[in-house]
Amino acid sequence: IPMFVRFPKGCKESKDCPVIVHFHGGPEGQSQPGFSTTAQAIVDAGFILVEPNVRGSDGYGKKWIDSDNGPLRENVITDIPDAATWIKANWKNKSGASPQVGVWGGSYGGYSTLMAMTRFAGSYEAGVSNVGMSNLVTFLMNTAPYRRILRISEYGDPVKDLEALKKLSPVTYVDQVKAPLMIIQGANDPRVPVGEAIQMHELMQKKGLKSELIIFGNEGHGSSKKENQILEIGNTIEFFKKHLNNK
């Protein structure tokens, strides 16, 4: 699985820094090299930033991008925990300790984060999900009609593929959560309705699990206003600083 890596000064040699794995949206999106203010803020805060292009990403051919369509997603979502497994096995510091690894993403990357923290609990030490789907069934039923038509071909039909969608939904595995999670959402999101964030947070709260929820009342699918963007990345960095430490 290809990935782009950004190292803070001194960490490339020592690997003595915590790591954040960022999954892109889409799912047919693609992480690419180049300057990013958000990525730079993460690196300047002392984290190694990893951006994988898991199966289903654009840019690697038709077979690659179609490998996660519908129920086929079950065969490729293991790319999510595999990223952390590889990092912990290959980036040990001079003392032989593996770095702690956080997971973060928006939209489909937010969904990937929720899957990492639930179905693949234990792979990551902390997670931040931004406008991510927590239940593929309720997402497909409540998203904007034009999005539903587009997304059924990607995720599956909520009637014909109901069981597969449940199996691929983070809410199904809430009991397995082991690490703290932050959820960020826009109240006016037409793509991923705010209910996706609320139901995940409430389920975790009922079970006594560590969950923080930030809802921007004047945002949709991601933060467009500068002041909210600053709050979003600021809270994300502070959350990871609190929960990720080198061993």
C-alpha positions in Angstrom: 0.0 0.0 0.0 1.7 3.3 -1.1 1.9 6.1 1.4 3.3 9.6 1.7 5.2 10.4 4.9 6.1 13.8 6.4 8.7 13.9 9.2 9.3 16.6 11.8 12.9 17.7 12.1 15.0 14.9 13.6 12.3 12.2 13.5 13.2 10.7 10.2 16.4 9.3 11.7 15.3 8.5 15.3 11.6 7.6 14.6 11.2 8.9 18.2 7.9 10.7 17.5 4.3 9.7 17.7 2.6 9.0 14.4 -0.7 10.1 12.9 -2.2 8.2 10.0 -4.5 10.3 7.9 -7.0 8.5 5.6 -8.3 10.6 2.7 -12.0 11.0 1.8 -13.8 9.7 -1.2 -13.4 6.8 -0.9 -12.2 7.3 -4.5 -10.0 10.2 -3.3 -6.2 10.3 -3.4 -3.5 11.6 -1.1 -0.9 13.5 -3.0 2.4 15.2 -2.2 2.6 18.9 -2.0 2.3 21.7 0.6 -0.6 21.6 3.0 -1.1 24.1 5.8 -3.0 21.4 7.8 -0.3 18.8 7.3 2.4 21.3 8.2 0.6 22.2 11.4 0.6 18.5 12.3 4.3 18.1 11.6 5.2 21.3 13.4 3.4 19.9 16.4 5.9 17.0 16.5 4.0 14.2 14.8 5.1 12.0 11.9 2.2 12.3 9.4 1.4 9.3 7.2 -1.1 9.4 4.3 -1.8 6.0 2.7 -3.6 5.4 -0.6 -5.5 2.3 0.4 -7.3 0.0 -2.0 -10.2 1.9 -3.5 -8.1 5.1 -4.0 -7.9 7.0 -7.3 -4.7 7.1 -9.3 -3.6 3.4 -9.4 -5.8 2.0 -12.1 -9.3 0.7 -12.5 -8.8 -2.6 -10.7 -7.5 -0.7 -7.6 -10.2 1.9 -7.5 -13.0 -0.7 -7.9 -11.6 -3.1 -5.4 -13.8 -1.8 -2.6 -17.2 -1.4 -4.3 -20.2 -2.8 -2.5 -19.6 -6.0 -0.4 -16.0 -6.1 -1.8 -15.1 -3.5 0.8 -15.0 -6.4 3.3 -11.9 -7.7 1.5 -9.9 -4.4 1.6 -10.8 -2.6 4.9 -8.0 -4.5 6.6 -5.7 -1.9 5.0 -6.8 0.4 7.9 -5.2 -1.7 10.7 -2.4 -2.9 8.5 -1.0 0.7 8.3 -0.6 0.8 12.1 0.8 -2.7 12.2 3.4 -1.9 9.7 4.4 1.4 11.3 4.8 -0.2 14.8 6.8 -3.1 13.4 9.2 -1.0 11.2 9.6 2.4 13.0 10.9 1.3 16.4 13.1 3.9 18.1 16.7 3.2 19.3 15.4 1.6 22.5 13.3 -0.8 20.5 9.9 0.7 21.4 7.2 1.1 18.8 5.6 4.6 18.3 2.1 5.3 19.4 -0.1 5.8 16.4 -3.2 7.9 16.0 -5.8 7.8 13.2 -7.6 10.8 11.6 -9.6 11.6 8.5 -12.6 13.3 7.1 -15.7 12.0 5.2 -14.7 8.5 4.1 -11.5 9.1 6.0 -13.7 9.8 9.0 -15.5 6.5 8.4 -12.1 4.8 8.2 -11.2 6.4 11.5 -14.4 5.1 13.1 -13.7 1.6 11.7 -10.1 1.8 13.1 -11.4 2.6 16.5 -14.2 0.0 16.6 -13.9 -3.1 14.4 -10.1 -2.8 14.5 -9.8 -1.6 18.1 -6.4 -1.8 19.5 -4.6 -0.8 16.3 -4.5 2.9 17.1 -4.1 4.7 20.4 -6.4 7.6 19.6 -8.7 8.8 16.8 -10.3 11.9 15.3 -13.2 11.4 12.9 -14.4 14.4 10.9 -17.8 14.2 9.2 -17.5 10.4 9.0 -20.3 7.8 8.5 -20.9 5.7 11.6 -23.7 3.6 10.2 -23.8 2.9 6.4 -27.5 2.0 6.6 -28.7 5.3 8.2 -26.2 7.2 6.1 -27.7 6.0 2.9 -31.2 6.5 4.1 -30.6 10.1 5.3 -28.1 11.6 2.9 -29.3 13.9 0.2 -31.2 12.0 -2.5 -28.7 12.8 -5.3 -25.9 11.5 -3.0 -27.9 8.3 -2.2 -28.0 7.4 -5.9 -24.3 7.9 -6.3 -23.3 6.2 -3.1 -25.4 3.0 -3.5 -23.1 1.9 -6.3 -20.1 2.5 -4.0 -21.3 1.1 -0.7 -24.3 -1.2 -1.5 -28.1 -1.1 -1.5 -29.6 -0.5 1.9 -32.3 -3.2 1.1 -30.4 -5.8 -1.0 -27.1 -5.4 0.9 -28.5 -4.7 4.4 -26.4 -7.3 6.2 -23.2 -6.4 4.4 -23.8 -2.8 5.3 -24.3 -3.6 8.9 -21.2 -5.6 9.0 -19.3 -2.7 7.5 -20.7 -0.1 10.0 -18.7 1.2 12.9 -21.7 1.3 15.3 -21.9 -2.5 15.0 -18.5 -2.7 16.9 -18.8 0.0 19.5 -18.4 -2.6 22.3 -14.8 -3.2 21.1 -13.6 0.4 21.5 -10.4 0.6 23.6 -9.0 4.1 22.9 -10.3 7.8 23.1 -12.2 9.2 20.1 -13.0 12.7 19.0 -15.9 13.3 16.6 -16.2 16.6 14.6 -19.2 17.4 12.5 -21.1 20.2 10.7 -24.7 20.6 11.8 -25.8 21.4 8.2 -24.0 18.6 6.4 -26.1 17.4 3.4 -23.8 14.6 2.6 -23.1 13.0 6.0 -26.0 14.1 8.2 -25.2 15.3 11.7 -27.0 12.3 13.1 -24.1 10.1 12.1 -21.9 11.9 14.7 -24.5 12.1 17.4 -25.5 8.4 17.3 -21.9 7.3 17.5 -21.1 9.7 20.4 -24.3 8.8 22.3 -23.5 5.0 22.0 -20.0 5.5 23.3 -21.3 7.7 26.2 -23.9 5.1 27.2 -21.1 2.5 27.4 -18.8 4.7 29.4 -16.3 5.1 26.6 -14.1 8.1 26.0 -15.7 10.3 23.3 -15.6 14.0 22.6 -18.0 15.7 20.2 -17.6 19.0 18.4 -20.5 20.3 16.3 -20.1 23.4 14.2 -23.6 24.9 13.9 -22.8 27.0 10.8 -20.9 24.4 8.8 -21.7 21.6 6.4 -19.5 18.8 5.0 -16.3 20.1 6.5 -15.3 23.5 7.8 -15.3 26.3 5.2 -15.0 29.3 7.6 -11.5 30.2 8.7 -12.3 30.5 12.3 -13.8 27.1 12.4 -10.9 25.6 10.5 -8.5 27.0 13.1 -10.7 25.5 15.9 -10.9 22.2 14.0 -7.2 21.6 13.5 -6.3 23.2 16.9 -8.6 20.8 18.8 -7.3 17.9 16.7 -3.7 18.6 17.5 -4.4 19.1 21.2 -6.4 15.9 21.3 -3.5 13.9 19.8 -1.0 15.7 22.1 -3.0 14.6 25.1 -3.4 10.9 24.0 -0.3 10.1 22.1 3.1 9.8 23.8 6.2 7.9 22.9 6.9 4.9 25.1 
